[in-house]
């Protein structure tokens, strides 16, 4: 599976962006997918994840209520809708995926993901 993240760009504080994670391969529907980000000078951190069934989602406390993760398996794509963005959320955003036999599992640890996209830069200006 190859993952391609896109949709990053420059946005003003308080604005919105939608990131996309497009996957190759026919088994995408069996993957849990997560989004992570790495801000300048900081370690990569978990943002959100969605189960293979789409029925379960998980968010970092800092983004709850503002970000929404969703998936469209017909398009082999997972989305991250980001609202009310803050300057401190300027980062490279990465999507990651891993096969799981559990329909409702979501993972917040990088170590649990097998495949990674190349990242897309989100810059939030103040």
Wavefront OBJ file of the C-alpha trace (Angstrom):
o trace
v 0.000 0.000 0.000
v 1.230 3.465 -0.853
v -0.234 6.526 0.829
v -0.279 10.029 -0.606
v -1.144 12.950 1.636
v -2.322 16.205 0.107
v -4.338 19.321 0.814
v -1.889 21.277 2.899
v -1.268 24.953 2.397
v -1.295 28.360 3.982
v -4.317 29.377 6.028
v -5.039 32.138 8.497
v -5.663 31.402 12.133
v -9.271 30.397 12.606
v -9.485 29.038 9.094
v -10.114 25.547 7.773
v -8.416 22.993 5.596
v -9.203 19.497 4.424
v -6.374 17.033 4.084
v -6.657 13.907 1.977
v -4.827 10.606 2.237
v -5.160 8.602 -0.953
v -4.133 4.961 -0.966
v -3.215 2.547 -3.667
v -4.260 -1.080 -3.482
v -7.532 -2.905 -3.143
v -7.217 -3.742 0.548
v -7.481 -0.209 1.873
v -10.822 -0.988 3.495
v -9.035 -3.388 5.846
v -6.721 -0.682 7.187
v -6.925 1.515 10.209
v -5.690 4.953 9.187
v -4.232 7.699 11.303
v -3.002 11.250 10.964
v 0.083 12.528 12.732
v 1.921 15.831 12.611
v 5.387 17.180 13.277
v 5.744 20.824 14.155
v 9.092 22.583 13.716
v 11.487 21.499 16.450
v 9.062 19.011 17.936
v 8.487 15.299 17.774
v 5.782 13.807 15.638
v 2.481 13.513 17.475
v -0.813 11.746 17.016
v -3.742 13.754 15.672
v -6.594 11.413 14.745
v -7.392 7.865 13.660
v -10.280 6.011 12.096
v -11.057 2.304 12.220
v -11.311 0.101 9.163
v -15.090 0.051 9.480
v -15.238 3.815 9.932
v -17.383 3.310 13.005
v -14.702 4.334 15.494
v -12.593 7.442 15.619
v -10.015 8.766 18.040
v -8.623 12.251 18.476
v -5.857 13.952 20.350
v -7.307 16.105 23.108
v -5.934 19.231 21.469
v -8.033 18.767 18.319
v -11.261 17.338 19.696
v -14.247 19.296 18.533
v -12.298 21.021 15.771
v -10.961 18.196 13.587
v -12.947 15.396 11.983
v -11.527 12.283 10.370
v -13.569 10.356 7.822
v -13.054 7.790 5.100
v -14.443 6.950 1.692
v -13.359 3.437 0.825
v -14.864 3.680 -2.645
v -12.250 6.356 -3.304
v -9.534 4.740 -1.169
v -9.256 8.020 0.689
v -9.242 9.225 4.277
v -9.902 12.860 5.048
v -8.971 15.136 7.904
v -11.219 18.161 8.163
v -9.519 20.823 10.256
v -11.426 23.811 11.576
v -10.466 26.761 13.734
v -6.790 26.213 13.037
v -4.206 27.719 15.347
v -0.707 28.998 14.526
v 0.833 26.349 16.770
v -0.684 23.709 14.505
v 1.715 24.620 11.751
v 3.317 21.296 10.929
v 3.892 18.612 8.374
v 0.903 16.309 8.524
v 1.372 12.623 7.781
v -1.111 9.883 7.173
v -0.367 6.316 8.134
v -2.102 3.001 7.677
v -1.949 -0.525 8.959
v -3.862 -3.685 8.335
v -6.044 -4.881 11.178
v -8.529 -7.693 11.575
v -10.396 -5.655 14.176
v -13.177 -3.608 12.638
v -13.354 -0.984 15.365
v -9.737 -0.558 16.401
v -7.974 2.772 16.248
v -4.316 3.355 17.081
v -2.567 6.402 18.460
v 0.996 5.081 18.487
v 3.311 5.487 15.530
v 4.674 2.015 16.163
v 1.330 0.495 15.276
v 1.393 1.763 11.712
v 3.103 0.025 8.830
v 2.696 2.414 5.926
v 3.333 6.149 5.848
v 2.662 8.905 3.386
v 5.196 11.584 2.568
v 3.500 14.397 4.486
v 1.824 17.634 3.547
v 2.738 21.010 5.031
v 0.099 23.061 6.815
v 1.044 26.614 7.705
v -1.273 28.619 9.933
v -0.548 32.322 10.009
v -1.448 34.540 12.942
l 1 2 3 4 5 6 7 8 9 10 11 12 13 14 15 16 17 18 19 20 21 22 23 24 25 26 27 28 29 30 31 32 33 34 35 36 37 38 39 40 41 42 43 44 45 46 47 48 49 50 51 52 53 54 55 56 57 58 59 60 61 62 63 64 65 66 67 68 69 70 71 72 73 74 75 76 77 78 79 80 81 82 83 84 85 86 87 88 89 90 91 92 93 94 95 96 97 98 99 100 101 102 103 104 105 106 107 108 109 110 111 112 113 114 115 116 117 118 119 120 121 122 123 124 125 126
